[in-house]
Amino acid sequence: MVIAGNTLKEEESALADVHGAFKVEELYQQTFKRMEKSIHILDNFFLELSKSLKVDIMAGDNDPSDKSLPQQPLNRAYFPKSHVSQNFCAVTNPYKFQVGDVCVLGTSGIFHFVSLFSPFRTEY
């Protein structure tokens, strides 16, 4: 199974409209706690899933990773339990893999502009 990005989407920042250092710090703490809980649940899910099949996870444009290609694999600190499994692997974006005799090149979220310059389009 290839999970193609945006698994750990960073929360939208509501801090732009907030004034005062104490309120900003409080919001950061709340956001961190929510993300930490979500990542823990996801780590357990991937651990269980990887007991049955191979799981490759690719970073997307909303994940806490590079914003340009090639994106590096998501840091193993996000999934400490899953990384113990031989069937779990954080991969680059783009990611080339093989399914039987078929070679697949997957990308996740970064190439929004590609359709604008498709060689098959006659109008620009």
C-alpha positions in Angstrom: 0.0 0.0 0.0 1.3 3.4 -0.9 0.0 6.3 1.1 0.4 9.3 -1.2 0.9 12.3 1.0 -1.0 14.7 3.3 -1.1 12.3 6.2 0.2 14.7 8.7 -1.2 17.9 7.4 0.0 20.9 9.4 -2.9 22.8 10.9 -3.8 26.1 9.4 -2.4 28.9 11.4 -5.1 30.9 13.3 -2.4 32.9 15.0 -2.3 35.8 12.5 -5.3 37.4 14.0 -4.2 36.9 17.6 -2.4 39.5 19.6 -0.4 38.9 22.8 2.4 36.5 23.5 0.6 34.5 26.1 -2.4 33.7 23.8 -0.1 32.7 21.0 1.9 30.4 23.2 -1.4 28.8 24.5 -2.6 28.2 20.9 0.7 26.6 20.0 0.5 24.3 22.9 -3.1 23.3 22.0 -2.1 22.7 18.4 0.9 20.6 19.4 -1.2 18.4 21.7 -3.8 17.8 19.0 -1.1 16.9 16.5 0.7 14.7 18.9 -2.4 12.7 19.7 -3.2 12.3 15.9 0.3 11.2 15.1 0.2 8.6 17.9 -3.1 7.1 16.6 -1.7 7.1 13.1 1.5 5.4 14.2 -0.5 2.6 15.9 -2.7 2.2 12.8 0.4 1.9 10.5 2.0 -0.6 12.9 -1.1 -2.8 12.7 -1.4 -2.4 9.0 2.2 -3.3 8.4 1.7 -6.6 10.1 -0.4 -7.7 7.1 1.1 -5.8 4.1 3.9 -3.5 3.0 3.1 0.1 3.7 5.0 3.0 2.0 4.2 6.5 3.1 5.1 9.5 0.9 5.2 13.1 2.0 2.8 15.5 0.4 2.6 19.3 0.0 0.8 19.7 3.3 3.0 17.4 5.4 5.8 18.7 7.6 8.5 18.2 5.0 10.3 20.0 2.2 8.1 22.1 0.0 10.1 21.4 -3.1 10.9 18.3 -5.0 12.3 15.9 -4.3 10.7 15.7 -0.9 12.6 13.7 1.7 10.9 10.9 3.5 8.9 11.9 6.6 11.1 11.8 9.7 11.1 8.4 11.5 10.3 10.3 14.8 6.7 10.7 13.6 6.2 6.9 13.5 8.5 5.3 16.1 6.5 2.1 16.4 5.8 1.7 12.7 9.5 2.1 11.8 10.3 -1.0 13.7 8.3 -3.1 11.2 10.2 -4.3 8.1 7.0 -3.7 6.1 6.8 0.0 6.9 8.9 2.5 4.9 8.8 6.3 4.6 9.7 7.1 1.0 10.6 10.2 -1.1 8.3 12.2 -3.3 8.4 11.4 -6.1 8.6 7.6 -5.5 9.3 4.9 -8.1 8.2 1.4 -7.3 7.2 -1.8 -9.0 3.9 -3.8 -8.8 4.4 -7.1 -10.6 5.6 -6.2 -14.1 4.4 -2.6 -13.9 6.7 0.3 -13.0 5.0 3.2 -11.2 6.2 6.7 -10.6 4.1 8.4 -7.9 4.0 12.0 -6.9 2.0 13.6 -4.2 0.5 17.1 -4.3 3.4 19.2 -5.6 2.6 19.1 -9.3 -0.5 21.2 -9.4 0.8 23.2 -12.4 1.5 20.2 -14.7 -1.9 20.2 -16.3 -1.5 23.8 -17.4 1.5 22.8 -19.6 0.5 19.4 -20.8 2.0 18.5 -24.2 -1.4 17.2 -25.2 -3.1 20.6 -24.9 -3.4 22.6 -28.0 -4.3 25.9 -26.3 -2.3 27.8 -23.7 
